[in-house]
Amino acid sequence: MTDIVLISPQDKKQIFQNLSSIAAFEPPTYMLLVAQYLRQKGLSIEVIDGQFFTPEEIAKAVIS
């Protein structure tokens, strides 16, 4: 069972609109640092990088 789900809710198409096809993907570095800190404290963490999913897909992943 997951204790905490961290979500990077970046919808590239919404943010960059017509430029989304040429915008770079950036890893959620600081969120991953927070996740590692929480793991060291004994918590079970799930990380979802929203750059690659729609809001609906993210919601479905969290519920399941």
C-alpha positions as MATLAB code, in Angstrom:
seq = 'MTDIVLISPQDKKQIFQNLSSIAAFEPPTYMLLVAQYLRQKGLSIEVIDGQFFTPEEIAKAVIS';
ca = [
       0.000    0.000    0.000;
       1.255    3.458   -0.924;
       1.489    6.029    1.868;
       1.928    9.106   -0.354;
       1.405    9.830   -4.055;
       3.398   12.744   -5.462;
       2.079   14.162   -8.728;
       3.815   16.547  -11.075;
       0.709   17.932  -12.847;
       2.400   19.357  -15.909;
       0.136   19.230  -18.933;
       2.633   20.247  -21.615;
      -0.037   20.793  -24.256;
      -1.957   23.177  -22.008;
       1.131   25.090  -20.871;
       2.935   25.433  -24.199;
      -0.066   25.161  -26.562;
       1.181   25.278  -30.180;
       4.804   25.096  -29.063;
       4.318   21.804  -27.188;
       5.833   19.773  -30.029;
       9.190   21.554  -29.628;
       9.233   22.117  -25.851;
      11.702   20.043  -23.833;
      10.650   17.501  -21.234;
      12.104   18.189  -17.816;
      12.227   15.577  -15.073;
      10.503   16.540  -11.812;
      13.838   16.743   -9.999;
      12.737   18.419   -6.766;
       9.729   16.149   -6.426;
      12.049   13.151   -6.774;
      14.294   14.574   -4.051;
      11.284   14.917   -1.743;
      10.241   11.356   -2.616;
      13.682   10.002   -1.721;
      13.670   11.877    1.596;
      10.255   10.412    2.463;
      11.427    6.910    1.494;
      14.374    7.303    3.861;
      11.841    8.110    6.588;
      10.144    4.762    5.911;
       7.174    5.848    3.804;
       6.005    4.137    0.640;
       5.945    6.666   -2.200;
       4.505    6.641   -5.713;
       5.592    9.334   -8.173;
       3.510   10.285  -11.212;
       5.092   12.537  -13.820;
       2.132   14.349  -15.347;
       4.058   15.479  -18.420;
       3.118   12.254  -20.139;
      -0.499   11.852  -19.018;
      -3.792   13.683  -19.237;
      -5.460   14.822  -16.003;
      -7.992   12.012  -16.438;
      -5.228    9.395  -16.715;
      -3.549   10.777  -13.598;
      -6.812   10.626  -11.634;
      -7.384    7.031  -12.764;
      -3.852    6.046  -11.688;
      -4.338    7.574   -8.234;
      -7.695    5.880   -7.659;
      -6.475    2.416   -8.680;
];
